[in-house]
């Protein structure tokens, strides 16, 4: 039985093709297709005589829609919202008023009912029209507009809602997406970094753990928290998270061995501010027991990496090795498998390898070997621990189990500089 979820912007034509493919699979009695029929069709049917309508019904129910027409309706509504076609949205919700209160993607999820869905995109005319027709999901719409950095839309929604005091978790959405503008807005509207009893509630852990990689925005958000009364740990790792080279200078004066120091997981992700175990931290090459230079690579802190080299950092300082023999990798490994590579592979940053180039230019050895163990965050689709024994930076990328995190530009550059498997 296949578990299916509509993408954020489903394509009806693709679903039609999917239904036809499913019909062929049902008629061929393919096991997965028959399992879908058993799970989702309300009647017992003969696979050989199955009709397109049967396949469409099975497909629709696997997407949690009660029928094929309802699935098609969701696609049409979402497409109209994306196109900012207020007349098309109005026509759909006028004919089917219940759509205003149902999830746009049918299944319950972050994008919400149509008004909240439109708030994600900053489509104010559609929001106003839906609100006039009785949409009540203003709180979730404010949250999503803030998270997506749609500041004008968020202000409008806040006014529509009667200018309420933001809830205690109002900063979490923009923390996850590293929206500095969204954070600034919520603080302006009254969001707090401490509760009424003075306990810290600012989501610093979300800023550190998110899969987003926007160094400048991350720095800005953490500094906003501090300006509003939050105290952060006075550690070299937190100085790096904050982008504060001035603080790193102070730490280096106090600890001349700082550039060779390795840091435990708890030093990089302090549990006292709500951070979790290493599986729930979104990173590529493991950061447990690594140096500030390793951290710079996965957090895309190129300026700080250059500062480290200017202060005498060596490119090949190794990570700690644990009792099972895992670790010992240099920062060059982190340029091959990383969180920034994930976004590069999605087309959201240039196909380039500036960190790889920087490390190699400073003498990084492309032939060094280490053993690594990696389990990705479950949000990426699996929870399996993978082990890689005695890999080089190049074979680390070649063998890594999820290509989404592998930087091909880094691998090409390493190969050009003498790296091998």
C-alpha positions as CSV (number, residue, x, y, z in Angstrom):
1,X,0.0,0.0,0.0
2,X,1.4,3.4,-1.0
3,X,1.3,6.4,1.3
4,X,0.7,9.5,-0.8
5,X,0.8,13.2,0.0
6,X,0.0,16.0,-2.3
7,X,2.9,18.4,-3.0
8,X,2.4,22.0,-2.0
9,X,1.3,22.8,-5.5
10,X,-0.3,19.7,-7.0
11,X,-0.6,19.4,-10.8
12,X,-3.9,17.9,-12.0
13,X,-2.5,16.8,-15.3
14,X,0.2,14.8,-13.5
15,X,-2.5,13.2,-11.3
16,X,-4.5,12.2,-14.4
17,X,-1.4,10.5,-15.8
18,X,-0.8,8.9,-12.4
19,X,-4.4,7.5,-12.4
20,X,-3.8,6.0,-15.9
21,X,-0.5,4.4,-14.8
22,X,-2.3,3.0,-11.7
23,X,-5.1,1.6,-13.9
24,X,-2.5,-0.3,-16.0
25,X,-0.8,-1.6,-12.9
26,X,-4.2,-2.8,-11.5
27,X,-5.1,-4.6,-14.7
28,X,-1.6,-6.2,-14.6
29,X,-2.2,-7.3,-11.0
30,X,0.9,-5.7,-9.8
31,X,1.2,-6.3,-6.0
32,X,1.5,-2.6,-4.9
33,X,-1.5,-1.6,-7.1
34,X,-3.6,-4.5,-5.8
35,X,-2.7,-3.5,-2.2
36,X,-3.9,0.1,-3.0
37,X,-7.2,-1.3,-4.4
38,X,-7.7,-3.4,-1.2
39,X,-6.9,-0.5,1.0
40,X,-8.8,2.3,-0.7
41,X,-11.6,1.0,-3.0
42,X,-14.9,0.6,-1.1
43,X,-15.9,-2.4,-3.3
44,X,-14.2,-5.6,-4.3
45,X,-13.4,-5.3,-8.0
46,X,-11.9,-7.6,-10.6
47,X,-8.5,-6.2,-11.6
48,X,-8.8,-7.3,-15.2
49,X,-12.0,-5.3,-15.7
50,X,-11.0,-2.3,-13.6
51,X,-12.1,1.1,-15.1
52,X,-10.3,4.5,-15.1
53,X,-12.9,5.7,-12.5
54,X,-11.8,2.9,-10.2
55,X,-8.2,3.9,-10.4
56,X,-9.1,7.6,-9.9
57,X,-11.1,6.7,-6.8
58,X,-8.3,4.6,-5.4
59,X,-5.7,7.4,-6.1
60,X,-7.9,10.1,-4.6
61,X,-8.5,8.1,-1.4
62,X,-4.8,7.4,-1.1
63,X,-4.3,11.2,-1.1
64,X,-7.0,11.4,1.7
65,X,-9.6,12.8,-0.6
66,X,-13.1,11.2,-0.5
67,X,-13.4,11.2,-4.3
68,X,-11.7,12.1,-7.5
69,X,-13.8,15.2,-8.1
70,X,-12.7,16.5,-4.6
71,X,-9.1,15.9,-5.5
72,X,-9.5,17.7,-8.8
73,X,-11.2,20.5,-6.9
74,X,-8.3,20.9,-4.5
75,X,-5.9,21.2,-7.5
76,X,-8.0,23.8,-9.2
77,X,-8.3,25.9,-6.0
78,X,-4.6,25.8,-5.2
79,X,-3.7,26.6,-8.8
80,X,-6.0,29.6,-8.7
81,X,-4.5,30.8,-5.4
82,X,-1.0,30.5,-6.8
83,X,-2.0,32.5,-9.8
84,X,-3.6,35.1,-7.5
85,X,-6.8,34.7,-9.5
86,X,-9.3,36.1,-7.0
87,X,-12.2,35.6,-9.4
88,X,-11.5,31.9,-9.9
89,X,-11.1,31.4,-6.2
90,X,-14.3,33.3,-5.5
91,X,-16.2,31.1,-8.1
92,X,-14.9,27.9,-6.5
93,X,-15.8,28.8,-2.9
94,X,-19.1,30.3,-3.9
95,X,-20.1,27.0,-5.5
96,X,-18.6,25.0,-2.6
97,X,-18.6,27.2,0.6
98,X,-17.2,24.3,2.7
99,X,-13.9,24.7,0.9
100,X,-13.3,27.9,2.9
101,X,-12.9,25.9,6.1
102,X,-11.3,22.7,4.8
103,X,-7.5,22.1,4.3
104,X,-6.5,23.3,0.8
105,X,-4.3,20.2,0.5
106,X,-7.1,18.1,1.9
107,X,-4.8,16.4,4.5
108,X,-4.0,18.4,7.6
109,X,-0.8,20.3,7.2
110,X,1.2,23.5,7.6
111,X,-0.3,25.3,4.6
112,X,-3.8,25.2,6.0
113,X,-7.2,26.3,4.6
114,X,-7.4,28.6,1.6
115,X,-7.0,31.8,3.5
116,X,-3.9,30.5,5.3
117,X,-2.6,29.0,2.1
118,X,-2.9,32.4,0.4
119,X,-1.1,34.0,3.3
120,X,1.9,31.8,2.6
121,X,2.1,33.5,-0.8
122,X,1.2,37.0,0.3
123,X,-1.9,37.2,-1.9
124,X,-3.9,39.9,0.0
125,X,-6.9,40.2,-2.3
126,X,-7.7,36.5,-2.0
127,X,-7.3,36.8,1.8
128,X,-9.7,39.7,2.0
129,X,-12.3,38.0,-0.2
130,X,-12.1,34.8,1.8
131,X,-12.3,36.7,5.1
132,X,-15.4,38.5,3.9
133,X,-17.0,35.1,3.1
134,X,-16.4,33.8,6.6
135,X,-12.9,32.3,6.8
136,X,-11.8,32.3,10.4
137,X,-8.2,30.9,10.2
138,X,-6.5,34.2,10.9
139,X,-4.1,33.0,13.6
140,X,-2.6,30.3,11.4
141,X,-2.5,32.8,8.5
142,X,-0.6,35.3,10.6
143,X,1.9,32.6,11.6
144,X,2.4,31.4,8.0
145,X,2.8,34.9,6.6
146,X,5.3,35.7,9.2
147,X,7.2,32.5,8.6
148,X,7.3,33.1,4.9
149,X,8.5,36.7,5.4
150,X,5.3,38.2,3.9
151,X,5.4,41.1,6.3
152,X,2.8,43.4,4.7
153,X,0.3,40.5,4.6
154,X,1.1,39.6,8.2
155,X,0.4,43.2,9.3
156,X,-2.9,43.2,7.5
157,X,-3.9,39.8,9.0
158,X,-3.0,41.0,12.5
159,X,-5.2,44.0,12.1
160,X,-8.0,41.8,10.8
161,X,-7.7,39.7,13.9
162,X,-8.1,42.7,16.2
163,X,-4.3,43.2,16.9
164,X,-3.9,40.4,19.4
165,X,-0.8,39.8,21.5
166,X,1.3,37.2,19.8
167,X,1.2,33.7,21.3
168,X,4.2,32.4,23.2
169,X,5.4,30.4,20.2
170,X,5.1,33.3,17.7
171,X,8.8,33.4,17.1
172,X,9.2,29.7,16.2
173,X,7.9,30.0,12.6
174,X,10.4,32.7,11.5
175,X,13.1,31.0,13.5
176,X,12.6,27.8,11.4
177,X,12.8,29.7,8.1
178,X,15.4,32.1,9.4
179,X,13.1,35.0,8.5
180,X,14.7,38.1,10.2
181,X,11.9,40.3,8.9
182,X,9.3,38.0,10.4
183,X,11.1,37.8,13.7
184,X,11.4,41.6,13.8
185,X,7.7,41.9,13.1
186,X,6.6,39.5,15.9
187,X,8.9,41.3,18.4
188,X,7.4,44.6,17.3
189,X,3.9,43.2,17.8
190,X,4.7,42.1,21.3
191,X,6.2,38.6,21.1
192,X,8.5,37.9,24.1
193,X,11.8,36.2,24.5
194,X,11.0,35.5,28.1
195,X,7.8,34.4,29.8
196,X,6.0,36.3,32.6
197,X,8.2,34.5,35.1
198,X,11.4,35.5,33.3
199,X,12.1,32.1,31.9
200,X,13.7,32.2,28.4
201,X,11.2,31.1,25.6
202,X,12.9,32.5,22.5
203,X,13.4,29.5,20.1
204,X,17.2,29.6,20.0
205,X,17.2,25.9,19.5
206,X,15.1,26.2,16.4
207,X,17.5,28.8,15.0
208,X,20.4,26.4,15.6
209,X,18.7,23.2,14.5
210,X,16.7,24.4,11.4
211,X,17.7,23.0,8.0
212,X,17.7,26.6,6.6
213,X,21.1,28.1,5.9
214,X,21.0,31.9,5.8
215,X,24.0,33.0,7.9
216,X,23.2,36.7,7.9
217,X,19.6,36.2,8.9
218,X,20.6,33.7,11.6
219,X,23.0,36.3,13.1
220,X,20.3,39.0,13.0
221,X,17.7,36.9,14.7
222,X,20.0,35.9,17.6
223,X,21.1,39.5,18.1
224,X,17.4,40.6,18.1
225,X,16.8,38.1,20.9
226,X,19.7,39.5,22.9
227,X,18.5,43.1,22.4
228,X,15.1,42.1,23.7
229,X,16.6,40.7,26.9
230,X,17.8,37.1,26.2
231,X,21.1,35.9,27.5
232,X,23.1,33.5,25.3
233,X,25.9,31.2,26.5
234,X,29.3,32.9,26.3
235,X,31.1,30.2,24.3
236,X,33.1,30.1,21.1
237,X,30.4,27.9,19.4
238,X,27.7,30.4,20.3
239,X,29.9,33.3,19.1
240,X,30.1,31.4,15.7
241,X,26.4,30.9,15.6
242,X,25.9,34.6,16.2
243,X,28.5,35.5,13.6
244,X,30.4,37.5,16.1
245,X,34.0,37.6,15.1
246,X,34.7,40.1,17.8
247,X,33.6,37.6,20.5
248,X,35.7,34.9,18.8
249,X,38.7,37.2,19.0
250,X,38.1,37.4,22.8
251,X,37.8,33.7,23.1
252,X,41.0,33.2,21.1
253,X,42.9,35.6,23.5
254,X,41.6,33.6,26.5
255,X,42.4,30.2,24.8
256,X,45.3,30.1,22.4
257,X,44.5,26.5,21.6
258,X,41.0,27.4,20.4
259,X,41.8,26.8,16.7
260,X,42.7,23.2,17.5
261,X,39.9,22.6,19.9
262,X,37.1,20.1,19.2
263,X,33.7,20.6,20.7
264,X,31.2,18.1,22.1
265,X,27.7,17.9,20.7
266,X,26.4,19.6,23.8
267,X,28.7,22.6,23.3
268,X,27.6,23.1,19.7
269,X,23.9,22.5,20.5
270,X,23.4,23.4,24.2
271,X,20.6,21.3,25.8
272,X,20.0,24.1,28.3
273,X,18.5,26.2,25.5
274,X,16.3,23.3,24.2
275,X,18.6,21.6,21.7
276,X,18.2,17.9,20.9
277,X,20.3,14.9,20.0
278,X,22.5,14.8,17.0
279,X,19.9,13.1,14.8
280,X,17.5,15.9,15.2
281,X,20.1,18.5,14.3
282,X,19.9,19.1,10.5
283,X,23.5,18.8,9.4
284,X,25.4,16.9,6.7
285,X,28.7,15.5,7.8
286,X,28.5,14.9,11.6
287,X,29.5,17.9,13.7
288,X,29.9,16.0,17.0
289,X,33.4,16.4,18.2
290,X,34.5,18.8,15.5
291,X,36.3,22.2,15.3
292,X,35.0,25.7,14.6
293,X,36.1,25.1,11.0
294,X,33.9,22.1,10.5
295,X,31.0,24.1,11.9
296,X,31.7,27.0,9.5
297,X,31.4,24.6,6.5
298,X,28.0,23.2,7.4
299,X,26.6,26.6,8.6
300,X,27.9,28.4,5.5
301,X,30.1,30.8,7.5
302,X,32.6,31.6,4.9
303,X,33.7,34.9,6.5
304,X,34.4,33.2,9.8
305,X,36.3,30.4,8.1
306,X,38.6,33.0,6.4
307,X,39.1,34.7,9.8
308,X,40.1,31.3,11.3
309,X,42.7,30.8,8.5
310,X,44.0,34.4,9.0
311,X,44.5,33.5,12.7
312,X,46.5,30.3,11.9
313,X,43.9,27.6,11.6
314,X,45.2,24.4,10.0
315,X,42.9,22.9,7.4
316,X,43.4,19.3,8.4
317,X,42.5,19.3,12.1
318,X,40.6,16.1,12.7
319,X,37.4,15.5,14.6
320,X,37.4,13.3,17.7
321,X,37.2,9.6,17.2
322,X,34.6,7.7,19.3
323,X,34.9,4.3,21.0
324,X,33.7,2.6,17.9
325,X,36.3,4.2,15.7
326,X,34.0,6.7,14.0
327,X,35.2,10.3,13.5
328,X,38.6,11.6,12.6
329,X,37.3,13.5,9.6
330,X,38.6,16.9,8.5
331,X,36.6,19.9,7.4
332,X,37.1,18.9,3.8
333,X,34.7,16.0,4.3
334,X,32.0,18.5,5.4
335,X,32.3,20.3,2.1
336,X,31.3,17.2,0.3
337,X,28.2,16.2,2.3
338,X,26.5,19.2,3.9
339,X,23.2,21.0,4.5
340,X,24.2,23.8,2.2
341,X,24.6,21.2,-0.6
342,X,21.0,20.1,0.0
343,X,19.8,23.6,-0.9
344,X,22.3,24.0,-3.8
345,X,20.9,20.7,-5.3
346,X,17.4,22.2,-5.1
347,X,18.5,25.1,-7.2
348,X,18.5,27.7,-4.4
349,X,22.2,28.5,-4.4
350,X,24.9,28.5,-7.1
351,X,26.5,25.2,-8.2
352,X,29.9,26.1,-6.6
353,X,32.2,24.9,-3.9
354,X,33.8,27.9,-2.2
355,X,34.6,26.1,1.0
356,X,36.3,23.2,-0.8
357,X,38.4,25.7,-2.8
358,X,39.3,27.6,0.4
359,X,40.3,24.5,2.3
360,X,42.4,23.1,-0.6
361,X,44.0,26.4,-1.1
362,X,45.1,26.3,2.6
363,X,46.6,22.8,2.2
364,X,43.8,20.4,3.0
365,X,44.7,16.9,2.2
366,X,42.3,15.4,-0.3
367,X,43.5,11.8,0.4
368,X,42.9,11.7,4.1
369,X,40.7,8.8,5.4
370,X,38.2,8.6,8.2
371,X,35.2,6.4,9.3
372,X,31.8,8.1,9.6
373,X,28.4,7.1,10.8
374,X,25.3,9.1,9.8
375,X,21.6,9.1,10.4
376,X,19.6,11.8,8.7
377,X,16.8,13.8,10.4
378,X,13.6,11.7,10.0
379,X,12.0,14.5,8.1
380,X,14.1,13.5,5.1
381,X,12.3,10.2,4.8
382,X,14.3,7.5,6.7
383,X,15.7,6.8,10.1
384,X,18.5,4.3,9.2
385,X,22.0,4.6,10.6
386,X,24.6,4.2,7.8
387,X,28.3,3.4,8.4
388,X,31.2,4.3,6.1
389,X,34.6,2.9,7.0
390,X,37.9,4.3,5.8
391,X,36.5,6.7,3.2
392,X,38.3,9.7,1.7
393,X,36.4,12.9,1.1
394,X,35.7,11.8,-2.4
395,X,34.4,8.3,-1.6
396,X,32.4,9.8,1.3
397,X,30.4,11.6,-1.4
398,X,30.4,8.7,-3.8
399,X,29.0,6.3,-1.2
400,X,26.7,8.6,0.8
401,X,23.2,7.2,0.9
402,X,21.3,10.4,0.0
403,X,22.5,12.3,-3.1
404,X,20.5,15.4,-2.0
405,X,23.3,16.3,0.4
406,X,26.2,15.6,-1.8
407,X,28.1,18.5,-3.5
408,X,29.1,17.4,-7.0
409,X,31.1,20.7,-7.5
410,X,33.1,19.9,-4.3
411,X,33.8,16.3,-5.5
412,X,35.0,17.5,-8.9
413,X,37.3,20.1,-7.3
414,X,38.7,17.5,-4.9
415,X,39.3,15.1,-7.8
416,X,41.1,17.8,-9.7
417,X,43.4,18.4,-6.7
418,X,44.4,14.8,-6.4
419,X,41.6,13.3,-4.4
420,X,40.6,9.6,-5.0
421,X,38.4,6.9,-3.6
